[in-house]
């Protein structure tokens, strides 16, 4: 398998895959923000939180790919949830 070429020149060298992953996160966030949370069922709220959690984890993974591991704060590393 070959290394993906950066999709953007300059300071931020994101691959096409990284850009896609961040775009999915942005779109999911916009979609959930546009919904009336008061009208959502409990199941819908749980689904929204789970979606945002996955997208946040993936976005942080992109940052780690670019910058290396981030130092952990006083609370320690975040634990992964299924």
N, C-alpha and C positions, 0 to 999 in steps of 0.2 A: 504494500500500500504506500502511496506517495504522500508527501507533506502537502497540505493545501496551501495555495498561494494567498497572501493577504488580499482582501477585497478593497481595502482603502489604503492609500499611501499616507505617509506622514507619521505622526506620533502614535496613533492608535492603529496597530496592525491586526485588525480583526479578519479572520477567515470568513468565507461565505457561510460556513456552518455556524460560527459564533454570531454573526449578524442575524442569521435566521433565528437562533435561539433567543436572542435579545428582542427581536421583533415579535416573536410569539408571546414573550413575557409582557411586552408593552401592550399588545392587542388584548390579552386577557385582562390586564389591569384596566384598560379603557372600557372594556365590555362590562366588567363588574362595577366600575364606577358609575356607568350609565344606568344601572338597575336601581330600582327603589328597594332598598334592603328591608324596609318595613313590610313590603308585600311578599317577600320571599318566604317559602316554607322552611322549617328547620333543616330538612334534607338539603334544600337549595343553598342555605347558608353554610352548611358543613362542606358541601361540594365547592362553593366559592372559596372558602378558607383553604381547603386542600389544594385547589388549583393554584392559588396565590403562593402557597407554601412551596409547591414544586417549582414554580417559576422563579421564586426568590432563590431557592437552592441552586437552580440551574444558572441564574445570573451571577451568583457568587462563584460558581464553578468557572464561569468564563473569566471573571476577574482573577481567580487563582491561576488559570492557564496563562494569562497575560503577565501577571506580576509575581507569581509564586505564592506560596502559602502566606496567609495573613497572620499577624501575631494575634493571639487570643487575649481577650480582656480578662478582668479579674474574675469573672464568672466561669472561665474555662471554655473549652471548645463546645460548640453546639452539638448536641447529640442528634443523630439521624433517627428519624421516625419512619416506620413503614408506610 
